[in-house]
Amino acid sequence: MSITDKIRLRLASLPKKQTAGVLAAFSSAFFLGFAPVFGKMAINSGLSPFTVVALRTGFAALILLVVIAIFYRKYLYIFPIGLVGCFLAGAINGFGSLLYYMALSRLDASVGQLLYSLYPFFVALWLVLDHQPPSRLTFFRIGLATVATLLLTNTSGRFVDPIGVLLMLGAAILYAMHLPINQRVLYEVPAPTVALYTLLSMSSIVIPAYLIFDRSWPATYISPWPIVGLTSVTIFSRIALFLGVKKIGGMQTALLGLAELLIAILFSSILLGENLSLLQWLGAVGLGVSLILVMYENSPPPPHSGKTGWLSWIRAPDLPKDIFGPYE
């Protein structure tokens, strides 16, 4: 039996909810893998990091708000504490986005994404503080992914901007923090609702940051397509990301999200001419193994079991069972 057949059989044996979560997490990773590529293209075209993050986040939030308000109004409802949770997560991720694109202006897209891929470490830390310790297999996968990332960050003697490295690590820490917060909200709220209010909160951070600290704009015409691409992947990746978190939890979604690194590396090579060494490709293989091992993870605990921890205050009141309809 081939490896592909074994993978197919293993996926078929997973619970339906877990399978949906795995597919959602992979979909999010696929879209997010294009973010550093489009972001680097936009910066190379003459846009500042603050301009890039303000445009992509603002447009993504506006488009999602219009679509939901017109076609899916039930997703506008959210309980007050859940709204607070979304805005807290969005604010944290908004600051993280600013750091991310500032770092991207100093680093190659592939190298930047490699450093950003350390965020599962920080997700594990935040989940432990929230009384949701990862399994032994998860720790093994984190270790394997870490070794793979170290290999991937081997740049064969090329200079890597230390400020860019610190900014990208800061972005990874903040991105990791927002996942457990949104996981708590997702216990009671559908993914599109969480995506909408999180993006609106991010916009409330990044747009004022652009207006206060930057306000630059290229003097000559630039192609809008990198921003269009970045906005599109932001919308789809956010909905898929939170659907994955809802189904399989923040830790497993974070580990599966490392697949975005492979996408970023591939298209950075094709579109930006950024090539990897043999050791970096070996790291990519190790990362792939870590991703495949998700098939052997146990299902996440029932969502209502998380009543303690540093995020236990994000809990819904008793809601009608059919308030959102059959979104599960």
C-alpha positions, 0 to 999 in steps of 0.5 A: 500500500502506498503512502498516499493510500495510507494517508487517505485511509487514515483521514477517512477513519478520523471523526467527521468534525476532526476531518473538517478541522484538518481540511480548514486548517490546511486551507488557511495555511494554503492561503496564508502561504501567499501572504508574505509573497504578495506582501513582499511584492507590494513592498518592492513595488514602493508601498511602505509596510504600514501602507500594506498592512492598512490596505489589506486589513481594511479592505478585507474587513470592509468586504467581509462586513458588506457580504455578511450584512447583505447575505448572512445577517445571522453572523452579525450576532455575538454575545458581549464578552465574545465581542470583547474577546474578538476585539482583544484578539484583533488588537493583539494580532493588529500589532503583530501584523505591523511587526510582521510587515515591518520585518518583511521589509527587512527580510526575504519573504521565505526567511521571514516566514521561516521565523514566523513559523516558530509560533506553535511554540508560543501557542503551546505556552499560552494554552498551558497557561489556559489549562489546555496542555498539549499531548506528547505527540504534539510536543514531539511534532513541535520539536520536529518542526523546530528542528526543521525550522532551524534547518530552513533558516540556514541561509548559507552565510547570507546576511540576515537583518537582526532587527528584522528577525526580532520584529518577526519573532515579536509578530509570531508571539502576538499571532500565537497569543490571539489564537487561544483567545479566539478559540475561547470565543469560538466555543459559542460563535461561528467562524465567520462572526469571529473572523469579521469582528477580529478583522474589524478590531485589527483595522482599528489598530493598523489604520490609525497606525498608518495615519499617525506614523506613516501616511506615505504613498508612492508618487508614481503608479503601482500595480494594485494586484499584490494588494488585491491578492493579499486582501483575498487571501486574508479574507479566505484564510481568516475564515478557514483559520477560525473554522479550524480552531473551532473544530480541532483547537488552536494548537493543532491548527497552529501546527497544520498552519506550518504548511503555509511555510511550504507554500511561501517557500515554493512561490517565493522561489517562483515569483521572487527568485528566492532559492533554498539550499539542500539543508533548507529543503531537508528542513522542509521535508521534516516539516512535512512529516510533522504535518502528516502526524496530525492524523494520529492526534486525538480529538480535542476535548469538548469545548465546554470543558475549558472553564478555568485558565487565564481566558476563562472569563470569555464565556457565553451566557446560555444561548438559544441552540438555534441562534446561528442555525446549522453552522457546525 
